[in-house]
Amino acid sequence: MGIRHAVLGIGIAWLAACAAADREEGDTRADGAAPRAESALLVSTGWLAEHLDDPGVVVLHVGSDRAGYDRGHIPGARFLPLDAIIVERDGNINELPPVAHLDSVFESLGVSDGTRVVVYGPPLAAARAFFTLDYLGHGDRTALLDGGIEAWAAEDRPLSTESPVTVPGSFTPRPRPELVVTAGWIKERLGDPYIALLDARPEDQFSGATPGAGVPRPGHIPGAVNIFWERMIQSTDEPRLRDVASLRALFREAGIEPGDTVVAYCRTGMQASYAYFVSRVLGYETRLYDGSFMDWSRREALPVSGPATR
């Protein structure tokens, strides 16, 4: 039931920049209080504007194609293609690539061990980049830009069409395989009151009314709770994270308790990446079922709750 605390050694400025997540703090499950929010995982547009020229900060524009980046990006941002940090494995389409490959990708973008990384892009892509860096042991030095480029542009901040000259970094991965769980891991813990299975899909897919592409048995993992990931942001047009108090209420209403270990999943692992990020912001011990429900539903021996209950 361990609760992850903010990592020591993060600069005061880095923490102060993330005041959006500082509105609520907690202690431990012993007194029923919420876990302490990890405020360093989110930065504001104002903070980023002040640190664009900081050589210790690398800004990554994450996306499925380069066209949006070329039309205009935050000055100095490097383009990280989403397909560089996901692979298909055993029929599961959004899996982590080998560590050596990820090491090469991030070094090529100028990321080093001491680099503070700020990621932005479509919320799911940005969250996937955060999860990947967290898995590589760099999560304590990585943050999402709150509101993304939409918030940046809405404030009339400058955009660039120039690609920066990037000096390769020196990055040492410290993989954390415990952050990624399998169907077998979950099966062994079904019914564990301290494991909160968080399904980030739309409600109709959670209920099984709509199967979702590649899902042979519609429904959800028994015991899971549902929070569609879009409920965690202001709106798709304004993708700012909701305030910490609102997010805590959302988790509590779903039945996620202080001290729970949150295991996020969805259909293929992308929506779950955003739920993973939010759970980390709220201070929960968090895991990701990367194969997600596409993987679970194909395993005939595993139970499914919903129209296809076995």
SULMO-V395965 format. One record per residue. N is the residue number from 1. RES is the residue in three letters. SS is DSSP state (a for helix, b for strand, c for the rest). Layout:
# SULMO-V395965
N/RES/SS + N/RES/SS
This chain:
# SULMO-V395965
1/MET/c + 2/GLY/c + 3/ILE/c + 4/ARG/c + 5/HIS/c + 6/ALA/c + 7/VAL/c + 8/LEU/c + 9/GLY/c + 10/ILE/c + 11/GLY/c + 12/ILE/a + 13/ALA/a + 14/TRP/a + 15/LEU/a + 16/ALA/a + 17/ALA/c + 18/CYS/c + 19/ALA/a + 20/ALA/a + 21/ALA/a + 22/ASP/c + 23/ARG/c + 24/GLU/c + 25/GLU/c + 26/GLY/c + 27/ASP/c + 28/THR/c + 29/ARG/a + 30/ALA/a + 31/ASP/a + 32/GLY/c + 33/ALA/c + 34/ALA/c + 35/PRO/c + 36/ARG/c + 37/ALA/c + 38/GLU/c + 39/SER/a + 40/ALA/a + 41/LEU/a + 42/LEU/b + 43/VAL/b + 44/SER/c + 45/THR/a + 46/GLY/a + 47/TRP/a + 48/LEU/a + 49/ALA/a + 50/GLU/a + 51/HIS/c + 52/LEU/c + 53/ASP/c + 54/ASP/c + 55/PRO/c + 56/GLY/c + 57/VAL/b + 58/VAL/b + 59/VAL/b + 60/LEU/b + 61/HIS/b + 62/VAL/b + 63/GLY/b + 64/SER/c + 65/ASP/c + 66/ARG/c + 67/ALA/a + 68/GLY/a + 69/TYR/a + 70/ASP/a + 71/ARG/a + 72/GLY/c + 73/HIS/b + 74/ILE/b + 75/PRO/c + 76/GLY/c + 77/ALA/c + 78/ARG/b + 79/PHE/b + 80/LEU/b + 81/PRO/b + 82/LEU/a + 83/ASP/a + 84/ALA/a + 85/ILE/c + 86/ILE/c + 87/VAL/b + 88/GLU/b + 89/ARG/b + 90/ASP/c + 91/GLY/c + 92/ASN/b + 93/ILE/b + 94/ASN/b + 95/GLU/b + 96/LEU/c + 97/PRO/c + 98/PRO/c + 99/VAL/a + 100/ALA/a + 101/HIS/a + 102/LEU/a + 103/ASP/a + 104/SER/a + 105/VAL/a + 106/PHE/a + 107/GLU/a + 108/SER/a + 109/LEU/c + 110/GLY/c + 111/VAL/c + 112/SER/c + 113/ASP/c + 114/GLY/c + 115/THR/c + 116/ARG/b + 117/VAL/b + 118/VAL/b + 119/VAL/b + 120/TYR/b + 121/GLY/b + 122/PRO/c + 123/PRO/a + 124/LEU/a + 125/ALA/a + 126/ALA/a + 127/ALA/a + 128/ARG/a + 129/ALA/a + 130/PHE/a + 131/PHE/a + 132/THR/a + 133/LEU/a + 134/ASP/a + 135/TYR/a + 136/LEU/c + 137/GLY/c + 138/HIS/c + 139/GLY/a + 140/ASP/a + 141/ARG/a + 142/THR/b + 143/ALA/b + 144/LEU/b + 145/LEU/b + 146/ASP/c + 147/GLY/c + 148/GLY/a + 149/ILE/a + 150/GLU/a + 151/ALA/a + 152/TRP/a + 153/ALA/a + 154/ALA/a + 155/GLU/c + 156/ASP/c + 157/ARG/c + 158/PRO/c + 159/LEU/b + 160/SER/b + 161/THR/c + 162/GLU/c + 163/SER/c + 164/PRO/c + 165/VAL/c + 166/THR/c + 167/VAL/c + 168/PRO/c + 169/GLY/c + 170/SER/c + 171/PHE/c + 172/THR/c + 173/PRO/c + 174/ARG/c + 175/PRO/c + 176/ARG/c + 177/PRO/a + 178/GLU/a + 179/LEU/a + 180/VAL/b + 181/VAL/b + 182/THR/c + 183/ALA/a + 184/GLY/a + 185/TRP/a + 186/ILE/a + 187/LYS/a + 188/GLU/a + 189/ARG/a + 190/LEU/c + 191/GLY/c + 192/ASP/c + 193/PRO/c + 194/TYR/c + 195/ILE/b + 196/ALA/b + 197/LEU/b + 198/LEU/b + 199/ASP/b + 200/ALA/c + 201/ARG/c + 202/PRO/c + 203/GLU/a + 204/ASP/a + 205/GLN/a + 206/PHE/a + 207/SER/a + 208/GLY/c + 209/ALA/c + 210/THR/c + 211/PRO/c + 212/GLY/c + 213/ALA/c + 214/GLY/c + 215/VAL/c + 216/PRO/c + 217/ARG/c + 218/PRO/c + 219/GLY/c + 220/HIS/b + 221/ILE/c + 222/PRO/c + 223/GLY/c + 224/ALA/c + 225/VAL/b + 226/ASN/b + 227/ILE/c + 228/PHE/c + 229/TRP/a + 230/GLU/a + 231/ARG/a + 232/MET/a + 233/ILE/b + 234/GLN/c + 235/SER/c + 236/THR/c + 237/ASP/c + 238/GLU/c + 239/PRO/c + 240/ARG/c + 241/LEU/b + 242/ARG/c + 243/ASP/c + 244/VAL/a + 245/ALA/a + 246/SER/a + 247/LEU/a + 248/ARG/a + 249/ALA/a + 250/LEU/a + 251/PHE/a + 252/ARG/a + 253/GLU/a + 254/ALA/a + 255/GLY/c + 256/ILE/c + 257/GLU/c + 258/PRO/c + 259/GLY/c + 260/ASP/c + 261/THR/b + 262/VAL/b + 263/VAL/b + 264/ALA/b + 265/TYR/b + 266/CYS/c + 267/ARG/c + 268/THR/c + 269/GLY/c + 270/MET/a + 271/GLN/a + 272/ALA/a + 273/SER/a + 274/TYR/a + 275/ALA/a + 276/TYR/a + 277/PHE/a + 278/VAL/a + 279/SER/a + 280/ARG/a + 281/VAL/a + 282/LEU/c + 283/GLY/c + 284/TYR/c + 285/GLU/b + 286/THR/b + 287/ARG/b + 288/LEU/b + 289/TYR/b + 290/ASP/c + 291/GLY/c + 292/SER/a + 293/PHE/a + 294/MET/a + 295/ASP/a + 296/TRP/a + 297/SER/a + 298/ARG/a + 299/ARG/c + 300/GLU/c + 301/ALA/c + 302/LEU/c + 303/PRO/c + 304/VAL/c + 305/SER/b + 306/GLY/c + 307/PRO/c + 308/ALA/c + 309/THR/c + 310/ARG/c
